């Protein structure tokens, strides 16, 4: 089993434990939509995103299922880092910040929906940017309880 799940690195993490718990919540936040995209009959394309499914619905369902599969895998690894490999929490929060920046830019600037309707993920990306930034800052800031005492 150690080939797949090496020993924990939590002892080496010096940032805020709240950042690690936020990352665990964030990982779950990836798994749930991934399951929706993978297992709902339309992958959420019609009932949630409000897409017009009259043109090539098989391709749309396939793309949503593909996205769902990557979201589930991403969520599992993110959850594993938050719970067992906390030394990687700052890196995963940085990657999440970059990802949300790109998703926000794509959804609100580059590829604005013609209908004007934005799926929930577009709003979630905007809202999560400052939150992720806060927890990233907390994860790289040395926690008071883990700082060595200074000699007097």
SULLINMO-V759953 format. One record per backbone hydrogen bond with DSSP energy under -1.0 kcal/mol. CO is the residue of the C=O (numbers start at 1). NH is the residue of the N-H. Records with the same first field share a line. If there is no record, write none. Layout:
# SULLINMO-V759953
CO = NH + NH
This chain:
# SULLINMO-V759953
1 = 4 + 5
9 = 12
10 = 13
14 = 143
16 = 20
17 = 21
18 = 22
19 = 23
20 = 24
21 = 25
22 = 26
23 = 27
24 = 28
25 = 29
27 = 30 + 31
28 = 32
30 = 34
31 = 35
32 = 36
33 = 37
34 = 38
35 = 39
36 = 40
40 = 43
42 = 45
44 = 48 + 49
45 = 51
56 = 60
57 = 61
58 = 62
59 = 63
60 = 64
61 = 65
62 = 66
63 = 67
64 = 68
65 = 69
66 = 70
67 = 71
68 = 72
69 = 73
70 = 74
71 = 75
72 = 76
73 = 77
74 = 78
75 = 79
76 = 80
77 = 81
78 = 82
79 = 83
80 = 84
84 = 9
85 = 88
86 = 89
88 = 92
89 = 93
90 = 94
91 = 95
92 = 96
93 = 97
94 = 98
95 = 99
96 = 100
97 = 101
98 = 102
99 = 103
100 = 104
101 = 105
102 = 106
103 = 107
104 = 108
105 = 109 + 110
106 = 111
113 = 116
119 = 122
120 = 124
121 = 125
122 = 126
123 = 127
124 = 128
125 = 129
128 = 132
129 = 133
130 = 134
131 = 135
132 = 136
133 = 137
134 = 138
135 = 139
136 = 140
137 = 141
138 = 16
